[in-house]
Amino acid sequence: MAARRPKKERPEELMDTSTLPGVAKEGTQVQTEGEKVAEKAEKKKAKKSRVRGKQYQQKRGLVDKTKTYSSTEAVELIKQMSFSKFTGSLEAHLEVKEAGASATLTFPHSTGKSVRAEIVTEELLEKIGKGVIEFDVLIARPEDMQNIAKFAKVLGPKGLMPNPKNGTITPTPEKRKKELEAGAVTLRTEKKAPLVHTTVGKLSMDTKELAANVDALVKAFDVKVVKLYLAASMSPSVRVTIVKAVV
C-alpha cells in the first residue's frame, strides 16, 4: 500500500502573522502611529494639567466674565486680584489679525525695565570678540554690518544682531540709542500665531500711568487688535475693551 502523502500546508498556515508588527489578531484594531502619538500627547497634557489654588479661585470670582473692562477698570481690578508676595508686573496679551504683525512705540511712562543700548565701534567689537557682552541692544550703521558678520554666531543666538526690522541698523544710531533708552520698544507676534505678549509696567505704579501705557499699546497696533487681556504676574486675567484710534 502506498504511503499517504503529507497534507500540503497553505502559505498562510506556515506563520502566525498576528505576531508581526502592525498586524492585529482577528477581531482587534490596529493602532496607527498617528493614533499612538495623539494618545501620548493626551497623556502628557493630562499630567501637566493642574487645578488652580484656592486663592486663585477666590480672586477669579471678582471678574465678571460677561463684560469687558476699560483699561483703568482692568488695572484697578488686577491690583485687587494680584496675590504675589513680590511687586508684580502688569502683563498685556494681545490677539491681532495676523501673525507677523509688529509695532514700535515708546510708552508714555516707564515700564520699570531699563535698556542698555550700544553703538558699534572698533573697541566694542574687540570686547565682543573676547566674549564680553554688556548690552541689551546693539545698534549699527549700514556700513558696519560687514565687520559684525563674523560675530553672527555669537550675537545671533542671543537675539543681539542688528536688524533693520527693529530699527537697530540705521544711519542715525545716536538718535535710535536715545529712543531705546527712553523706553522705545518694537513688539511683534509669535512666529506662528497672531499673539503679542509684553509688560506694560509694575503694579506699584499709579493706575492712570499703567492705563496710559495700555492705551498706547493698543494705539500702536490700532485696527489690527482683535482682543486684549491684562493680568498680573500672579492673578487671573481681565478682558479689556478695545478703543480704536479716531482718524
C-alpha positions in Angstrom: 0.0 0.0 0.0 1.4 3.4 -1.0 2.4 5.7 1.8 0.0 8.6 2.3 1.4 11.9 1.2 1.6 14.6 4.0 -1.0 17.3 3.8 0.3 20.3 1.9 0.3 23.4 4.1 -1.0 26.6 2.8 1.4 29.5 2.9 -0.7 31.4 5.5 -0.5 28.5 7.8 3.2 28.5 8.0 3.4 31.6 10.1 1.3 33.3 12.7 1.0 36.7 11.0 -0.7 38.2 14.1 2.7 38.4 15.7 4.1 40.7 13.0 4.4 44.5 13.8 1.3 46.3 12.7 -0.8 43.2 12.2 -3.6 42.6 14.7 -5.3 39.3 15.6 -8.7 38.8 14.1 -11.3 40.9 15.9 -8.8 43.5 17.1 -8.0 47.0 15.8 -4.5 48.2 14.7 -3.4 51.4 16.3 -1.7 53.7 13.7 1.5 55.6 14.6 -0.6 58.8 14.4 -3.0 57.5 17.0 -0.1 56.5 19.2 1.4 59.9 19.1 -2.0 61.5 19.8 -2.5 59.2 22.8 0.9 60.1 24.2 0.1 63.8 23.8 -3.2 63.4 25.6 -1.5 61.6 28.5 1.2 64.2 28.7 -1.4 67.0 28.6 -3.3 65.3 31.4 -0.2 65.1 33.6 0.5 68.8 33.0 -3.0 70.0 33.8 -3.3 71.3 37.3 -6.1 72.6 39.5 -5.8 76.3 40.3 -5.2 77.0 44.0 -7.9 78.2 46.4 -6.5 81.8 46.4 -6.6 82.0 42.7 -10.1 80.6 42.6 -11.3 83.2 45.1 -9.7 86.1 43.1 -11.1 84.9 39.8 -14.6 85.3 41.4 -14.1 89.1 41.2 -14.0 89.0 37.4 -17.3 89.4 35.6 -16.7 87.2 32.5 -19.8 88.6 30.7 -18.2 92.1 30.3 -15.1 93.8 29.1 -13.4 96.5 31.2 -11.9 99.8 30.4 -8.1 99.9 30.7 -8.5 101.9 34.0 -11.1 99.5 35.4 -9.0 96.5 34.4 -5.8 97.8 36.1 -7.7 98.6 39.3 -9.3 95.1 39.3 -6.0 93.4 38.7 -4.3 95.3 41.6 -7.0 93.8 43.8 -6.6 90.3 42.5 -2.8 90.1 42.5 -1.6 87.8 45.3 2.2 87.6 44.7 4.4 88.4 47.7 6.7 90.5 45.4 5.8 93.6 43.4 4.2 92.0 40.3 4.3 93.2 36.7 1.3 94.1 34.6 1.3 91.9 31.5 -0.6 92.5 28.3 -1.6 89.7 25.9 -3.0 90.8 22.5 -4.5 88.9 19.7 -4.1 90.6 16.4 -5.4 89.9 12.9 -2.4 88.1 11.5 0.9 86.6 12.6 3.9 88.7 11.6 2.4 92.0 12.7 4.7 94.4 14.5 4.7 97.9 16.0 7.2 100.3 17.5 6.2 102.5 20.4 7.5 104.5 23.3 5.4 104.0 26.4 4.4 107.3 28.0 5.5 106.0 31.4 8.5 103.9 32.3 7.7 100.2 32.5 10.4 99.7 35.1 12.7 98.0 32.7 16.0 99.7 31.6 17.6 99.0 28.3 21.4 99.1 27.8 21.9 100.1 24.2 25.4 100.3 22.5 26.5 101.6 19.1 29.0 99.6 17.1 32.7 100.7 17.5 36.0 99.0 17.0 36.5 98.9 20.7 33.1 97.3 21.3 33.8 94.7 18.6 37.1 93.8 20.3 35.1 93.2 23.6 32.6 91.0 21.8 35.5 89.0 20.3 36.7 88.4 23.9 33.2 87.3 24.9 32.4 90.5 26.8 28.8 91.5 26.1 27.4 94.3 28.3 24.4 95.5 26.4 20.8 94.5 25.6 20.6 96.1 22.2 23.3 96.6 19.6 22.9 99.5 17.1 24.9 99.7 13.8 25.2 101.8 10.7 24.7 100.0 7.4 28.4 100.2 6.7 29.2 98.4 10.0 27.5 95.2 9.1 30.4 93.7 7.2 32.5 93.9 10.3 29.8 92.5 12.5 29.1 89.5 10.3 31.9 87.4 11.8 30.2 87.7 15.2 26.9 86.4 14.0 27.3 83.0 15.7 27.8 84.8 19.0 25.2 87.6 18.7 22.6 85.7 16.7 21.5 83.1 19.3 21.3 85.9 21.9 19.0 87.9 19.6 21.6 90.8 19.6 22.3 91.0 15.8 21.3 94.5 14.5 18.2 94.2 12.3 16.5 96.8 10.1 13.1 95.5 11.2 13.5 96.8 14.7 15.5 99.9 13.7 18.9 98.8 15.0 20.5 99.2 11.6 20.3 103.0 11.0 22.3 105.9 9.6 21.4 107.8 12.8 22.5 105.4 15.6 22.8 108.1 18.3 19.1 109.0 17.8 18.0 105.4 18.0 20.1 104.9 21.1 18.3 107.7 22.9 14.9 106.4 21.8 15.6 102.9 23.1 17.0 104.2 26.4 13.8 106.3 26.8 11.7 103.2 26.5 11.1 102.7 22.8 10.3 99.0 22.0 9.5 97.0 18.9 6.8 94.4 19.5 5.9 91.6 17.2 3.7 88.5 17.2 4.8 85.0 17.9 6.3 83.3 14.8 3.3 81.1 14.1 0.5 82.7 16.0 -1.1 86.3 15.9 -0.3 86.8 19.6 1.8 89.6 21.3 3.0 89.4 24.9 4.6 92.3 26.7 5.0 94.0 30.1 3.5 97.5 30.4 4.7 98.3 33.9 4.8 97.4 37.6 1.7 97.2 39.8 3.3 99.7 42.2 2.8 102.4 39.5 -0.1 104.7 39.5 -3.3 103.3 37.9 -3.5 106.2 35.5 0.0 105.6 34.3 -0.5 101.9 33.7 -3.7 102.6 31.9 -2.0 105.1 29.7 0.7 102.6 28.8 -2.1 100.0 27.9 -3.8 102.6 25.7 -0.5 103.4 24.0 0.0 99.7 23.2 -3.5 99.4 21.6 -2.9 102.6 19.6 0.4 101.3 18.2 -1.3 98.2 16.8 -4.6 100.1 16.2 -7.0 98.3 13.8 -5.0 95.1 14.0 -6.0 94.4 17.6 -8.8 91.7 18.0 -8.6 91.0 21.7 -6.7 92.3 24.7 -6.2 90.7 28.1 -4.4 92.1 31.1 -3.0 90.1 34.0 -0.5 90.4 36.9 2.4 88.1 37.4 0.1 86.1 39.6 -3.6 86.9 39.0 -6.5 85.9 36.8 -6.8 87.8 33.5 -9.2 90.5 32.6 -10.5 91.3 29.1 -10.1 94.9 28.1 -12.4 96.9 25.8 -10.6 97.8 22.6 -10.8 101.5 21.8 -9.8 102.2 18.2 -7.9 105.4 17.4 -10.1 108.1 15.9 -8.9 109.3 12.5 
